[in-house]
Amino acid sequence: MSIRVGRRVTSRVRARGWLRTESPLHVGGLGHDPSQPLPIAVDGLGRLYVPGTTLAGVLRNWSRGADPESTDLDSLWGFVSKGRDDEGRASRVVVADALITSDARLDDRGLPASPLDPARLELRQSVGIDRTTGAAAQEFLYGRAVVPAGCHLRLEMDIESDEDGPADEARMGALIEALCAGEVRIGAATGRGLGAVRLLDDPFELVVERFDSPAGLLAVLRNDPVRVRSVASLRSGDAGLPARRELLDVRVVWSPRAPVMVRASSAGLVVDTLPLTTRVDRRHLTLVLPGGSIKGALRGHSELVERTARGIDAPSADPDASAGRHSAVFRAQLDQLPAVRALFGSARDDGADRRAGAVRAEECIAQTIIPEALWDQVTGAEGPADDRHPELTESVHDRLEDLGMAQADHVALDRWTGGAADGRLFSVLEPHAVNWEPIRLSIDLTRLDSERDSALALLLLTLRDLAAGRIPLGALTNRGFGDIDVTEIILTGGPWPEPVTLSGALGSPEISAIAQAWTDYLARELVETPAREGLR
């Protein structure tokens, strides 16, 4: 990257390093078939990448902190005048496109050496659940391709300065610290746990170059090591950043009482129903509960809590209605309750109050590590030994048992004969003894704004029911799956700056104002949105 022509620059802060994906990542690209999952962006050579505009956008959003409309940093990030004049300026932050790679290596030309093979992409599918029927909502099956965790993105970023050199250095330092701490999310579905990245400490290069003196210019031309700086030295100045967003972190320690899993998007050749997996590294996988699945379970129960408190039912459609009608009713179900909408977001995109939810649910992975070669035998990727009667070998069964999983066969019974129904034998790989990492939630209290206390009350009621074992997780919950034991729920942030257990939070002095806000909220009548009025 070179200095922009036509702009006076006296100094430049330059950062070069690698971002590691801590969770799956999706940055959308051009798709040609609307029935296919949302694709990943690719560059002109067909390589997976994250556009520089995406990186610049998320960094700009982080810089603005609690005030997304702030103009304090317009001189840094640029702006377009909203009036009729030609006032405006380009951003002084220059961010290059980030190629997605399998490791953090550069070739002899200083370019990423190992672009990620598209075959390593994973698939995340989701389905909406109708609140009245409990079945899949019509027109609400969707999916997206994702880059797995453990991949790398090449980061190349410059800040070009004229008069704000010290402040720009401090701002670069703040951005780097945020990337190192994992505070910056990239791409889509970040509320479902996607897009978590972290800047690696090594290899990493940070230099400050001066162009307003002969000595500075010579240092640049000679690649003098005197230009190298530490992040701590940059942070010694005042960055002048707006106030940060206020967050409440929730950590749920739990264990399964029954098999807990989310179905994989496709059936196996040997076993019909397989648990969803994600990569740990190039040769190992583990089971995963996607953030969207966890968030969906919490949202559904939050709706149940508020509807019970208000004594109202969810909107419903006639069973013989069109698919479009059912789809509209499902959106109305999601948008009916303001506190739920504040926590989990709006469903419609044509309303004035469309908003992203304040709750972020991270992906929850199992503690079991599965060799890829073993999983290929389970899925049938290597092909069964006998194509006429495909089945898992005894050695594979033994290895799965060691990992806490076992194949269970089920058959439907004919209601007339009482015997096995023809063609109704199916199998499930059940994770009956698999331990899981804690569930992690993050609530953006700044986004809740005036609805903060009432929405927080609903969240606490939902967490109370989660701790009581009233919220099953994952798939097949009507067949005995999904029951969990919660050992501990820890809240940190917002009203409780120091970590506190859920029972401690419910008994704290801060709960009085939250409970009163909930009572006042329930006393207010629901305001019908235009979308819901049209359903009558």
FENBELTA-V223349 format. One record per run of one state. SS is the DSSP state (A for helix, B for strand, O for the rest). FROM is the first residue (numbers start at 1). TO is the last residue. Records with the same first field share a line. If there is no record, write none. Layout:
# FENBELTA-V223349
SS=FROM-TO ; FROM-TO
This chain:
# FENBELTA-V223349
O=1-10 ; 22-24 ; 26-27 ; 29-37 ; 39-39 ; 41-41 ; 43-47 ; 51-51 ; 65-73 ; 78-78 ; 81-87 ; 90-92 ; 96-97 ; 102-105 ; 107-111 ; 113-114 ; 116-117 ; 121-121 ; 130-135 ; 148-151 ; 162-164 ; 181-184 ; 186-189 ; 193-195 ; 200-204 ; 211-213 ; 222-224 ; 229-230 ; 235-246 ; 257-262 ; 264-272 ; 274-274 ; 276-276 ; 282-283 ; 290-290 ; 311-322 ; 336-337 ; 346-355 ; 357-358 ; 362-363 ; 367-369 ; 380-393 ; 403-405 ; 414-419 ; 431-435 ; 437-438 ; 468-476 ; 480-483 ; 494-495 ; 507-510 ; 524-529 ; 534-536
B=11-21 ; 25-25 ; 28-28 ; 38-38 ; 40-40 ; 42-42 ; 48-50 ; 79-80 ; 88-89 ; 93-95 ; 98-101 ; 106-106 ; 112-112 ; 115-115 ; 122-129 ; 136-147 ; 152-161 ; 185-185 ; 196-199 ; 205-210 ; 228-228 ; 247-256 ; 263-263 ; 273-273 ; 275-275 ; 277-281 ; 284-289 ; 345-345 ; 356-356 ; 359-361 ; 364-366 ; 370-371 ; 406-413 ; 420-430 ; 436-436 ; 439-444 ; 484-493 ; 496-501
A=52-64 ; 74-77 ; 118-120 ; 165-180 ; 190-192 ; 214-221 ; 225-227 ; 231-234 ; 291-310 ; 323-335 ; 338-344 ; 372-379 ; 394-402 ; 445-467 ; 477-479 ; 502-506 ; 511-523 ; 530-533
